[in-house]
């Protein structure tokens, strides 16, 4: 199990979301944190940076994995129209 941490920007965006969507995103992030190396259908590595994208409906969660500290750090939570 990886520890989940959020950047300030990710927390602000997450806080503004409706509760049901926030809960869905949190559940998906916790699912990935439980076993990040398992097969997750909506998880893809990003090409230009050492990060991953998790798709939750129309929302995207960008995160990094730090194996040394067993940390999953959520960098951004954004709508798919906002780009990367």
PyMOL Python script that loads the backbone (N, CA, C, O; Angstrom):
from pymol import cmd

cmd.read_pdbstr("""\
ATOM      1  N   UNK A   1       0.838  -1.191   0.000  1.00  0.00           N
ATOM      2  CA  UNK A   1       0.000   0.000   0.000  1.00  0.00           C
ATOM      3  C   UNK A   1       0.873   1.242   0.000  1.00  0.00           C
ATOM      4  O   UNK A   1       1.765   1.383   0.837  1.00  0.00           O
ATOM      5  N   UNK A   2       0.622   2.124  -0.921  1.00  0.00           N
ATOM      6  CA  UNK A   2       1.333   3.387  -1.006  1.00  0.00           C
ATOM      7  C   UNK A   2       0.568   4.450  -0.220  1.00  0.00           C
ATOM      8  O   UNK A   2      -0.661   4.411  -0.155  1.00  0.00           O
ATOM      9  N   UNK A   3       1.281   5.383   0.365  1.00  0.00           N
ATOM     10  CA  UNK A   3       0.668   6.518   1.041  1.00  0.00           C
ATOM     11  C   UNK A   3       0.262   7.550  -0.010  1.00  0.00           C
ATOM     12  O   UNK A   3       1.032   7.827  -0.930  1.00  0.00           O
ATOM     13  N   UNK A   4      -0.917   8.112   0.115  1.00  0.00           N
ATOM     14  CA  UNK A   4      -1.420   9.094  -0.858  1.00  0.00           C
ATOM     15  C   UNK A   4      -1.215  10.494  -0.304  1.00  0.00           C
ATOM     16  O   UNK A   4      -1.630  10.801   0.814  1.00  0.00           O
ATOM     17  N   UNK A   5      -0.562  11.349  -1.107  1.00  0.00           N
ATOM     18  CA  UNK A   5      -0.421  12.762  -0.764  1.00  0.00           C
ATOM     19  C   UNK A   5      -0.911  13.586  -1.948  1.00  0.00           C
ATOM     20  O   UNK A   5      -0.856  13.143  -3.096  1.00  0.00           O
ATOM     21  N   UNK A   6      -1.389  14.787  -1.654  1.00  0.00           N
ATOM     22  CA  UNK A   6      -1.926  15.685  -2.675  1.00  0.00           C
ATOM     23  C   UNK A   6      -1.159  16.995  -2.676  1.00  0.00           C
ATOM     24  O   UNK A   6      -0.753  17.482  -1.621  1.00  0.00           O
ATOM     25  N   UNK A   7      -0.960  17.569  -3.858  1.00  0.00           N
ATOM     26  CA  UNK A   7      -0.412  18.919  -3.927  1.00  0.00           C
ATOM     27  C   UNK A   7      -1.517  19.894  -3.547  1.00  0.00           C
ATOM     28  O   UNK A   7      -2.691  19.525  -3.511  1.00  0.00           O
ATOM     29  N   UNK A   8      -1.145  21.125  -3.266  1.00  0.00           N
ATOM     30  CA  UNK A   8      -2.123  22.146  -2.906  1.00  0.00           C
ATOM     31  C   UNK A   8      -3.125  22.368  -4.036  1.00  0.00           C
ATOM     32  O   UNK A   8      -4.323  22.502  -3.786  1.00  0.00           O
ATOM     33  N   UNK A   9      -2.641  22.408  -5.273  1.00  0.00           N
ATOM     34  CA  UNK A   9      -3.526  22.621  -6.427  1.00  0.00           C
ATOM     35  C   UNK A   9      -4.523  21.477  -6.567  1.00  0.00           C
ATOM     36  O   UNK A   9      -5.697  21.712  -6.853  1.00  0.00           O
ATOM     37  N   UNK A  10      -4.071  20.249  -6.368  1.00  0.00           N
ATOM     38  CA  UNK A  10      -4.964  19.095  -6.478  1.00  0.00           C
ATOM     39  C   UNK A  10      -6.028  19.127  -5.379  1.00  0.00           C
ATOM     40  O   UNK A  10      -7.188  18.801  -5.628  1.00  0.00           O
ATOM     41  N   UNK A  11      -5.636  19.515  -4.175  1.00  0.00           N
ATOM     42  CA  UNK A  11      -6.592  19.611  -3.076  1.00  0.00           C
ATOM     43  C   UNK A  11      -7.652  20.685  -3.331  1.00  0.00           C
ATOM     44  O   UNK A  11      -8.832  20.480  -3.045  1.00  0.00           O
ATOM     45  N   UNK A  12      -7.226  21.827  -3.870  1.00  0.00           N
ATOM     46  CA  UNK A  12      -8.185  22.910  -4.168  1.00  0.00           C
ATOM     47  C   UNK A  12      -9.217  22.452  -5.192  1.00  0.00           C
ATOM     48  O   UNK A  12     -10.416  22.666  -5.016  1.00  0.00           O
ATOM     49  N   UNK A  13      -8.741  21.818  -6.265  1.00  0.00           N
ATOM     50  CA  UNK A  13      -9.654  21.355  -7.307  1.00  0.00           C
ATOM     51  C   UNK A  13     -10.588  20.291  -6.756  1.00  0.00           C
ATOM     52  O   UNK A  13     -11.790  20.321  -7.018  1.00  0.00           O
ATOM     53  N   UNK A  14     -10.049  19.361  -6.003  1.00  0.00           N
ATOM     54  CA  UNK A  14     -10.830  18.281  -5.421  1.00  0.00           C
ATOM     55  C   UNK A  14     -11.911  18.811  -4.478  1.00  0.00           C
ATOM     56  O   UNK A  14     -13.022  18.283  -4.430  1.00  0.00           O
ATOM     57  N   UNK A  15     -11.575  19.839  -3.744  1.00  0.00           N
ATOM     58  CA  UNK A  15     -12.521  20.415  -2.780  1.00  0.00           C
ATOM     59  C   UNK A  15     -13.724  21.052  -3.485  1.00  0.00           C
ATOM     60  O   UNK A  15     -14.829  21.049  -2.942  1.00  0.00           O
ATOM     61  N   UNK A  16     -13.517  21.596  -4.689  1.00  0.00           N
ATOM     62  CA  UNK A  16     -14.588  22.274  -5.425  1.00  0.00           C
ATOM     63  C   UNK A  16     -15.534  21.317  -6.146  1.00  0.00           C
ATOM     64  O   UNK A  16     -16.587  21.736  -6.626  1.00  0.00           O
ATOM     65  N   UNK A  17     -15.175  20.048  -6.225  1.00  0.00           N
ATOM     66  CA  UNK A  17     -15.990  19.074  -6.943  1.00  0.00           C
ATOM     67  C   UNK A  17     -17.214  18.669  -6.115  1.00  0.00           C
ATOM     68  O   UNK A  17     -17.193  18.760  -4.887  1.00  0.00           O
ATOM     69  N   UNK A  18     -18.272  18.225  -6.788  1.00  0.00           N
ATOM     70  CA  UNK A  18     -19.418  17.683  -6.050  1.00  0.00           C
ATOM     71  C   UNK A  18     -18.989  16.455  -5.245  1.00  0.00           C
ATOM     72  O   UNK A  18     -18.074  15.735  -5.645  1.00  0.00           O
ATOM     73  N   UNK A  19     -19.635  16.226  -4.140  1.00  0.00           N
ATOM     74  CA  UNK A  19     -19.229  15.169  -3.209  1.00  0.00           C
ATOM     75  C   UNK A  19     -19.169  13.787  -3.864  1.00  0.00           C
ATOM     76  O   UNK A  19     -18.230  13.030  -3.622  1.00  0.00           O
ATOM     77  N   UNK A  20     -20.173  13.451  -4.700  1.00  0.00           N
ATOM     78  CA  UNK A  20     -20.185  12.123  -5.319  1.00  0.00           C
ATOM     79  C   UNK A  20     -18.987  11.925  -6.252  1.00  0.00           C
ATOM     80  O   UNK A  20     -18.406  10.841  -6.286  1.00  0.00           O
ATOM     81  N   UNK A  21     -18.620  12.944  -6.996  1.00  0.00           N
ATOM     82  CA  UNK A  21     -17.473  12.856  -7.885  1.00  0.00           C
ATOM     83  C   UNK A  21     -16.170  12.794  -7.089  1.00  0.00           C
ATOM     84  O   UNK A  21     -15.262  12.036  -7.430  1.00  0.00           O
ATOM     85  N   UNK A  22     -16.085  13.589  -6.034  1.00  0.00           N
ATOM     86  CA  UNK A  22     -14.905  13.581  -5.163  1.00  0.00           C
ATOM     87  C   UNK A  22     -14.704  12.187  -4.556  1.00  0.00           C
ATOM     88  O   UNK A  22     -13.580  11.690  -4.480  1.00  0.00           O
ATOM     89  N   UNK A  23     -15.799  11.569  -4.130  1.00  0.00           N
ATOM     90  CA  UNK A  23     -15.714  10.231  -3.551  1.00  0.00           C
ATOM     91  C   UNK A  23     -15.284   9.193  -4.585  1.00  0.00           C
ATOM     92  O   UNK A  23     -14.516   8.282  -4.276  1.00  0.00           O
ATOM     93  N   UNK A  24     -15.781   9.334  -5.812  1.00  0.00           N
ATOM     94  CA  UNK A  24     -15.382   8.419  -6.893  1.00  0.00           C
ATOM     95  C   UNK A  24     -13.896   8.524  -7.190  1.00  0.00           C
ATOM     96  O   UNK A  24     -13.210   7.513  -7.342  1.00  0.00           O
ATOM     97  N   UNK A  25     -13.398   9.767  -7.272  1.00  0.00           N
ATOM     98  CA  UNK A  25     -11.980   9.996  -7.551  1.00  0.00           C
ATOM     99  C   UNK A  25     -11.130   9.446  -6.413  1.00  0.00           C
ATOM    100  O   UNK A  25     -10.117   8.790  -6.658  1.00  0.00           O
ATOM    101  N   UNK A  26     -11.529   9.704  -5.181  1.00  0.00           N
ATOM    102  CA  UNK A  26     -10.784   9.209  -4.024  1.00  0.00           C
ATOM    103  C   UNK A  26     -10.746   7.683  -4.016  1.00  0.00           C
ATOM    104  O   UNK A  26      -9.708   7.092  -3.718  1.00  0.00           O
ATOM    105  N   UNK A  27     -11.858   7.049  -4.337  1.00  0.00           N
ATOM    106  CA  UNK A  27     -11.908   5.586  -4.362  1.00  0.00           C
ATOM    107  C   UNK A  27     -10.966   5.015  -5.423  1.00  0.00           C
ATOM    108  O   UNK A  27     -10.275   4.027  -5.175  1.00  0.00           O
ATOM    109  N   UNK A  28     -10.938   5.633  -6.601  1.00  0.00           N
ATOM    110  CA  UNK A  28     -10.061   5.153  -7.669  1.00  0.00           C
ATOM    111  C   UNK A  28      -8.588   5.348  -7.316  1.00  0.00           C
ATOM    112  O   UNK A  28      -7.763   4.476  -7.588  1.00  0.00           O
ATOM    113  N   UNK A  29      -8.258   6.484  -6.714  1.00  0.00           N
ATOM    114  CA  UNK A  29      -6.870   6.732  -6.314  1.00  0.00           C
ATOM    115  C   UNK A  29      -6.460   5.730  -5.241  1.00  0.00           C
ATOM    116  O   UNK A  29      -5.342   5.216  -5.276  1.00  0.00           O
ATOM    117  N   UNK A  30      -7.342   5.445  -4.292  1.00  0.00           N
ATOM    118  CA  UNK A  30      -7.039   4.464  -3.248  1.00  0.00           C
ATOM    119  C   UNK A  30      -6.883   3.060  -3.828  1.00  0.00           C
ATOM    120  O   UNK A  30      -6.068   2.273  -3.346  1.00  0.00           O
ATOM    121  N   UNK A  31      -7.657   2.751  -4.854  1.00  0.00           N
ATOM    122  CA  UNK A  31      -7.547   1.450  -5.521  1.00  0.00           C
ATOM    123  C   UNK A  31      -6.171   1.303  -6.171  1.00  0.00           C
ATOM    124  O   UNK A  31      -5.544   0.248  -6.074  1.00  0.00           O
ATOM    125  N   UNK A  32      -5.709   2.352  -6.825  1.00  0.00           N
ATOM    126  CA  UNK A  32      -4.383   2.317  -7.446  1.00  0.00           C
ATOM    127  C   UNK A  32      -3.297   2.262  -6.374  1.00  0.00           C
ATOM    128  O   UNK A  32      -2.313   1.540  -6.532  1.00  0.00           O
ATOM    129  N   UNK A  33      -3.461   3.011  -5.292  1.00  0.00           N
ATOM    130  CA  UNK A  33      -2.461   3.033  -4.220  1.00  0.00           C
ATOM    131  C   UNK A  33      -2.334   1.675  -3.543  1.00  0.00           C
ATOM    132  O   UNK A  33      -1.261   1.334  -3.044  1.00  0.00           O
ATOM    133  N   UNK A  34      -3.398   0.904  -3.517  1.00  0.00           N
ATOM    134  CA  UNK A  34      -3.354  -0.419  -2.895  1.00  0.00           C
ATOM    135  C   UNK A  34      -2.411  -1.348  -3.651  1.00  0.00           C
ATOM    136  O   UNK A  34      -1.687  -2.128  -3.032  1.00  0.00           O
ATOM    137  N   UNK A  35      -2.412  -1.275  -4.977  1.00  0.00           N
ATOM    138  CA  UNK A  35      -1.506  -2.085  -5.798  1.00  0.00           C
ATOM    139  C   UNK A  35      -1.244  -1.356  -7.111  1.00  0.00           C
ATOM    140  O   UNK A  35      -1.903  -1.636  -8.112  1.00  0.00           O
ATOM    141  N   UNK A  36      -0.292  -0.426  -7.120  1.00  0.00           N
ATOM    142  CA  UNK A  36      -0.060   0.381  -8.317  1.00  0.00           C
ATOM    143  C   UNK A  36       0.521  -0.384  -9.505  1.00  0.00           C
ATOM    144  O   UNK A  36       0.490   0.114 -10.630  1.00  0.00           O
ATOM    145  N   UNK A  37       1.046  -1.579  -9.272  1.00  0.00           N
ATOM    146  CA  UNK A  37       1.664  -2.332 -10.356  1.00  0.00           C
ATOM    147  C   UNK A  37       0.731  -3.369 -10.959  1.00  0.00           C
ATOM    148  O   UNK A  37       1.122  -4.105 -11.865  1.00  0.00           O
ATOM    149  N   UNK A  38      -0.489  -3.432 -10.469  1.00  0.00           N
ATOM    150  CA  UNK A  38      -1.503  -4.308 -11.050  1.00  0.00           C
ATOM    151  C   UNK A  38      -2.057  -3.652 -12.314  1.00  0.00           C
ATOM    152  O   UNK A  38      -1.788  -2.483 -12.587  1.00  0.00           O
ATOM    153  N   UNK A  39      -2.814  -4.402 -13.061  1.00  0.00           N
ATOM    154  CA  UNK A  39      -3.417  -3.876 -14.286  1.00  0.00           C
ATOM    155  C   UNK A  39      -4.653  -3.056 -13.940  1.00  0.00           C
ATOM    156  O   UNK A  39      -5.607  -3.571 -13.356  1.00  0.00           O
ATOM    157  N   UNK A  40      -4.628  -1.777 -14.304  1.00  0.00           N
ATOM    158  CA  UNK A  40      -5.774  -0.883 -14.109  1.00  0.00           C
ATOM    159  C   UNK A  40      -6.162  -0.366 -15.497  1.00  0.00           C
ATOM    160  O   UNK A  40      -5.336   0.251 -16.170  1.00  0.00           O
ATOM    161  N   UNK A  41      -7.406  -0.604 -15.940  1.00  0.00           N
ATOM    162  CA  UNK A  41      -7.784  -0.267 -17.323  1.00  0.00           C
ATOM    163  C   UNK A  41      -7.738   1.226 -17.653  1.00  0.00           C
ATOM    164  O   UNK A  41      -7.557   1.580 -18.818  1.00  0.00           O
ATOM    165  N   UNK A  42      -7.893   2.093 -16.684  1.00  0.00           N
ATOM    166  CA  UNK A  42      -7.929   3.526 -16.962  1.00  0.00           C
ATOM    167  C   UNK A  42      -6.652   4.241 -16.547  1.00  0.00           C
ATOM    168  O   UNK A  42      -6.663   5.450 -16.314  1.00  0.00           O
ATOM    169  N   UNK A  43      -5.566   3.512 -16.455  1.00  0.00           N
ATOM    170  CA  UNK A  43      -4.293   4.064 -16.019  1.00  0.00           C
ATOM    171  C   UNK A  43      -3.285   3.969 -17.151  1.00  0.00           C
ATOM    172  O   UNK A  43      -3.080   2.900 -17.726  1.00  0.00           O
ATOM    173  N   UNK A  44      -2.654   5.102 -17.467  1.00  0.00           N
ATOM    174  CA  UNK A  44      -1.649   5.123 -18.538  1.00  0.00           C
ATOM    175  C   UNK A  44      -0.462   5.967 -18.110  1.00  0.00           C
ATOM    176  O   UNK A  44      -0.634   6.983 -17.436  1.00  0.00           O
ATOM    177  N   UNK A  45       0.738   5.557 -18.494  1.00  0.00           N
ATOM    178  CA  UNK A  45       1.910   6.403 -18.216  1.00  0.00           C
ATOM    179  C   UNK A  45       1.931   7.593 -19.175  1.00  0.00           C
ATOM    180  O   UNK A  45       1.536   7.467 -20.334  1.00  0.00           O
ATOM    181  N   UNK A  46       2.389   8.739 -18.695  1.00  0.00           N
ATOM    182  CA  UNK A  46       2.540   9.912 -19.548  1.00  0.00           C
ATOM    183  C   UNK A  46       3.888   9.826 -20.253  1.00  0.00           C
ATOM    184  O   UNK A  46       4.854   9.312 -19.687  1.00  0.00           O
ATOM    185  N   UNK A  47       3.959  10.322 -21.473  1.00  0.00           N
ATOM    186  CA  UNK A  47       5.144  10.163 -22.306  1.00  0.00           C
ATOM    187  C   UNK A  47       6.272  11.107 -21.903  1.00  0.00           C
ATOM    188  O   UNK A  47       7.409  10.661 -21.745  1.00  0.00           O
ATOM    189  N   UNK A  48       5.998  12.362 -21.738  1.00  0.00           N
ATOM    190  CA  UNK A  48       7.044  13.370 -21.559  1.00  0.00           C
ATOM    191  C   UNK A  48       7.598  13.443 -20.139  1.00  0.00           C
ATOM    192  O   UNK A  48       8.714  13.924 -19.940  1.00  0.00           O
ATOM    193  N   UNK A  49       6.849  12.980 -19.163  1.00  0.00           N
ATOM    194  CA  UNK A  49       7.283  13.081 -17.764  1.00  0.00           C
ATOM    195  C   UNK A  49       7.131  11.722 -17.086  1.00  0.00           C
ATOM    196  O   UNK A  49       6.476  10.824 -17.616  1.00  0.00           O
ATOM    197  N   UNK A  50       7.728  11.582 -15.937  1.00  0.00           N
ATOM    198  CA  UNK A  50       7.646  10.333 -15.186  1.00  0.00           C
ATOM    199  C   UNK A  50       6.422  10.370 -14.275  1.00  0.00           C
ATOM    200  O   UNK A  50       6.546  10.454 -13.053  1.00  0.00           O
ATOM    201  N   UNK A  51       5.245  10.306 -14.882  1.00  0.00           N
ATOM    202  CA  UNK A  51       3.986  10.393 -14.149  1.00  0.00           C
ATOM    203  C   UNK A  51       2.949   9.523 -14.853  1.00  0.00           C
ATOM    204  O   UNK A  51       3.200   8.979 -15.928  1.00  0.00           O
ATOM    205  N   UNK A  52       1.792   9.404 -14.231  1.00  0.00           N
ATOM    206  CA  UNK A  52       0.720   8.583 -14.762  1.00  0.00           C
ATOM    207  C   UNK A  52      -0.570   9.382 -14.812  1.00  0.00           C
ATOM    208  O   UNK A  52      -0.745  10.370 -14.099  1.00  0.00           O
ATOM    209  N   UNK A  53      -1.481   8.919 -15.687  1.00  0.00           N
ATOM    210  CA  UNK A  53      -2.796   9.534 -15.806  1.00  0.00           C
ATOM    211  C   UNK A  53      -3.841   8.489 -15.466  1.00  0.00           C
ATOM    212  O   UNK A  53      -3.826   7.381 -16.002  1.00  0.00           O
ATOM    213  N   UNK A  54      -4.747   8.850 -14.573  1.00  0.00           N
ATOM    214  CA  UNK A  54      -5.859   7.988 -14.205  1.00  0.00           C
ATOM    215  C   UNK A  54      -7.135   8.662 -14.677  1.00  0.00           C
ATOM    216  O   UNK A  54      -7.408   9.809 -14.324  1.00  0.00           O
ATOM    217  N   UNK A  55      -7.915   7.945 -15.478  1.00  0.00           N
ATOM    218  CA  UNK A  55      -9.168   8.494 -15.997  1.00  0.00           C
ATOM    219  C   UNK A  55     -10.313   8.071 -15.090  1.00  0.00           C
ATOM    220  O   UNK A  55     -10.498   6.887 -14.807  1.00  0.00           O
ATOM    221  N   UNK A  56     -11.080   9.067 -14.638  1.00  0.00           N
ATOM    222  CA  UNK A  56     -12.272   8.830 -13.818  1.00  0.00           C
ATOM    223  C   UNK A  56     -13.400   9.617 -14.464  1.00  0.00           C
ATOM    224  O   UNK A  56     -13.600  10.791 -14.154  1.00  0.00           O
ATOM    225  N   UNK A  57     -14.139   8.972 -15.362  1.00  0.00           N
ATOM    226  CA  UNK A  57     -15.190   9.664 -16.110  1.00  0.00           C
ATOM    227  C   UNK A  57     -14.577  10.739 -16.986  1.00  0.00           C
ATOM    228  O   UNK A  57     -13.667  10.458 -17.767  1.00  0.00           O
ATOM    229  N   UNK A  58     -15.066  11.977 -16.866  1.00  0.00           N
ATOM    230  CA  UNK A  58     -14.530  13.099 -17.637  1.00  0.00           C
ATOM    231  C   UNK A  58     -13.371  13.782 -16.926  1.00  0.00           C
ATOM    232  O   UNK A  58     -12.877  14.802 -17.408  1.00  0.00           O
ATOM    233  N   UNK A  59     -12.930  13.257 -15.808  1.00  0.00           N
ATOM    234  CA  UNK A  59     -11.866  13.862 -15.011  1.00  0.00           C
ATOM    235  C   UNK A  59     -10.595  13.049 -15.108  1.00  0.00           C
ATOM    236  O   UNK A  59     -10.633  11.833 -15.295  1.00  0.00           O
ATOM    237  N   UNK A  60      -9.465  13.729 -14.980  1.00  0.00           N
ATOM    238  CA  UNK A  60      -8.153  13.094 -15.044  1.00  0.00           C
ATOM    239  C   UNK A  60      -7.387  13.394 -13.766  1.00  0.00           C
ATOM    240  O   UNK A  60      -7.420  14.513 -13.253  1.00  0.00           O
ATOM    241  N   UNK A  61      -6.701  12.388 -13.265  1.00  0.00           N
ATOM    242  CA  UNK A  61      -5.858  12.533 -12.083  1.00  0.00           C
ATOM    243  C   UNK A  61      -4.432  12.236 -12.529  1.00  0.00           C
ATOM    244  O   UNK A  61      -4.136  11.130 -12.981  1.00  0.00           O
ATOM    245  N   UNK A  62      -3.554  13.218 -12.400  1.00  0.00           N
ATOM    246  CA  UNK A  62      -2.148  13.066 -12.759  1.00  0.00           C
ATOM    247  C   UNK A  62      -1.381  12.821 -11.461  1.00  0.00           C
ATOM    248  O   UNK A  62      -1.505  13.584 -10.502  1.00  0.00           O
ATOM    249  N   UNK A  63      -0.585  11.746 -11.440  1.00  0.00           N
ATOM    250  CA  UNK A  63       0.149  11.432 -10.214  1.00  0.00           C
ATOM    251  C   UNK A  63       1.507  10.823 -10.514  1.00  0.00           C
ATOM    252  O   UNK A  63       1.763  10.341 -11.618  1.00  0.00           O
ATOM    253  N   UNK A  64       2.368  10.855  -9.509  1.00  0.00           N
ATOM    254  CA  UNK A  64       3.698  10.252  -9.561  1.00  0.00           C
ATOM    255  C   UNK A  64       3.765   9.143  -8.524  1.00  0.00           C
ATOM    256  O   UNK A  64       3.099   9.194  -7.490  1.00  0.00           O
ATOM    257  N   UNK A  65       4.575   8.150  -8.818  1.00  0.00           N
ATOM    258  CA  UNK A  65       4.849   7.097  -7.850  1.00  0.00           C
ATOM    259  C   UNK A  65       6.291   7.233  -7.380  1.00  0.00           C
ATOM    260  O   UNK A  65       7.208   7.331  -8.195  1.00  0.00           O
ATOM    261  N   UNK A  66       6.485   7.239  -6.086  1.00  0.00           N
ATOM    262  CA  UNK A  66       7.824   7.280  -5.505  1.00  0.00           C
ATOM    263  C   UNK A  66       8.024   5.970  -4.742  1.00  0.00           C
ATOM    264  O   UNK A  66       7.553   5.813  -3.615  1.00  0.00           O
ATOM    265  N   UNK A  67       8.731   5.032  -5.379  1.00  0.00           N
ATOM    266  CA  UNK A  67       8.908   3.704  -4.794  1.00  0.00           C
ATOM    267  C   UNK A  67       9.732   3.723  -3.517  1.00  0.00           C
ATOM    268  O   UNK A  67       9.477   2.940  -2.602  1.00  0.00           O
ATOM    269  N   UNK A  68      10.711   4.604  -3.447  1.00  0.00           N
ATOM    270  CA  UNK A  68      11.590   4.618  -2.279  1.00  0.00           C
ATOM    271  C   UNK A  68      10.822   4.959  -0.996  1.00  0.00           C
ATOM    272  O   UNK A  68      11.083   4.382   0.060  1.00  0.00           O
ATOM    273  N   UNK A  69       9.891   5.884  -1.093  1.00  0.00           N
ATOM    274  CA  UNK A  69       9.116   6.284   0.075  1.00  0.00           C
ATOM    275  C   UNK A  69       7.725   5.680   0.112  1.00  0.00           C
ATOM    276  O   UNK A  69       6.931   5.988   1.000  1.00  0.00           O
ATOM    277  N   UNK A  70       7.426   4.803  -0.869  1.00  0.00           N
ATOM    278  CA  UNK A  70       6.093   4.205  -0.972  1.00  0.00           C
ATOM    279  C   UNK A  70       5.011   5.281  -0.947  1.00  0.00           C
ATOM    280  O   UNK A  70       4.072   5.229  -0.152  1.00  0.00           O
ATOM    281  N   UNK A  71       5.171   6.272  -1.852  1.00  0.00           N
ATOM    282  CA  UNK A  71       4.251   7.412  -1.888  1.00  0.00           C
ATOM    283  C   UNK A  71       3.639   7.555  -3.269  1.00  0.00           C
ATOM    284  O   UNK A  71       4.340   7.476  -4.277  1.00  0.00           O
ATOM    285  N   UNK A  72       2.333   7.763  -3.314  1.00  0.00           N
ATOM    286  CA  UNK A  72       1.618   8.125  -4.531  1.00  0.00           C
ATOM    287  C   UNK A  72       1.248   9.595  -4.362  1.00  0.00           C
ATOM    288  O   UNK A  72       0.417   9.936  -3.520  1.00  0.00           O
ATOM    289  N   UNK A  73       1.863  10.463  -5.159  1.00  0.00           N
ATOM    290  CA  UNK A  73       1.659  11.907  -5.023  1.00  0.00           C
ATOM    291  C   UNK A  73       0.773  12.408  -6.153  1.00  0.00           C
ATOM    292  O   UNK A  73       1.170  12.379  -7.318  1.00  0.00           O
ATOM    293  N   UNK A  74      -0.428  12.867  -5.809  1.00  0.00           N
ATOM    294  CA  UNK A  74      -1.379  13.396  -6.790  1.00  0.00           C
ATOM    295  C   UNK A  74      -0.968  14.827  -7.112  1.00  0.00           C
ATOM    296  O   UNK A  74      -0.944  15.691  -6.235  1.00  0.00           O
ATOM    297  N   UNK A  75      -0.643  15.067  -8.380  1.00  0.00           N
ATOM    298  CA  UNK A  75      -0.181  16.384  -8.817  1.00  0.00           C
ATOM    299  C   UNK A  75      -1.332  17.284  -9.244  1.00  0.00           C
ATOM    300  O   UNK A  75      -1.375  18.459  -8.881  1.00  0.00           O
ATOM    301  N   UNK A  76      -2.269  16.726 -10.021  1.00  0.00           N
ATOM    302  CA  UNK A  76      -3.375  17.528 -10.552  1.00  0.00           C
ATOM    303  C   UNK A  76      -4.629  16.693 -10.642  1.00  0.00           C
ATOM    304  O   UNK A  76      -4.575  15.486 -10.875  1.00  0.00           O
ATOM    305  N   UNK A  77      -5.753  17.346 -10.456  1.00  0.00           N
ATOM    306  CA  UNK A  77      -7.072  16.772 -10.741  1.00  0.00           C
ATOM    307  C   UNK A  77      -7.710  17.783 -11.672  1.00  0.00           C
ATOM    308  O   UNK A  77      -7.892  18.946 -11.310  1.00  0.00           O
ATOM    309  N   UNK A  78      -8.057  17.330 -12.900  1.00  0.00           N
ATOM    310  CA  UNK A  78      -8.573  18.284 -13.874  1.00  0.00           C
ATOM    311  C   UNK A  78      -9.599  17.632 -14.785  1.00  0.00           C
ATOM    312  O   UNK A  78      -9.623  16.416 -14.976  1.00  0.00           O
ATOM    313  N   UNK A  79     -10.447  18.496 -15.342  1.00  0.00           N
ATOM    314  CA  UNK A  79     -11.414  18.027 -16.328  1.00  0.00           C
ATOM    315  C   UNK A  79     -10.654  17.740 -17.613  1.00  0.00           C
ATOM    316  O   UNK A  79      -9.617  18.351 -17.869  1.00  0.00           O
ATOM    317  N   UNK A  80     -11.151  16.832 -18.411  1.00  0.00           N
ATOM    318  CA  UNK A  80     -10.423  16.432 -19.620  1.00  0.00           C
ATOM    319  C   UNK A  80     -10.262  17.564 -20.617  1.00  0.00           C
ATOM    320  O   UNK A  80      -9.360  17.512 -21.453  1.00  0.00           O
ATOM    321  N   UNK A  81     -11.111  18.592 -20.559  1.00  0.00           N
ATOM    322  CA  UNK A  81     -10.991  19.727 -21.470  1.00  0.00           C
ATOM    323  C   UNK A  81      -9.847  20.666 -21.106  1.00  0.00           C
ATOM    324  O   UNK A  81      -9.441  21.491 -21.924  1.00  0.00           O
ATOM    325  N   UNK A  82      -9.325  20.550 -19.891  1.00  0.00           N
ATOM    326  CA  UNK A  82      -8.273  21.459 -19.439  1.00  0.00           C
ATOM    327  C   UNK A  82      -6.907  21.116 -20.004  1.00  0.00           C
ATOM    328  O   UNK A  82      -5.993  21.937 -19.936  1.00  0.00           O
ATOM    329  N   UNK A  83      -6.748  19.931 -20.557  1.00  0.00           N
ATOM    330  CA  UNK A  83      -5.464  19.541 -21.135  1.00  0.00           C
ATOM    331  C   UNK A  83      -4.488  19.088 -20.086  1.00  0.00           C
ATOM    332  O   UNK A  83      -4.821  18.978 -18.906  1.00  0.00           O
ATOM    333  N   UNK A  84      -3.286  18.828 -20.527  1.00  0.00           N
ATOM    334  CA  UNK A  84      -2.261  18.297 -19.647  1.00  0.00           C
ATOM    335  C   UNK A  84      -1.157  19.302 -19.580  1.00  0.00           C
ATOM    336  O   UNK A  84      -0.161  19.080 -18.890  1.00  0.00           O
TER     337      UNK A  84
END
""", "prot")
cmd.dss("prot")
cmd.show_as("cartoon", "prot")
cmd.util.cbc("prot")
cmd.orient("prot")
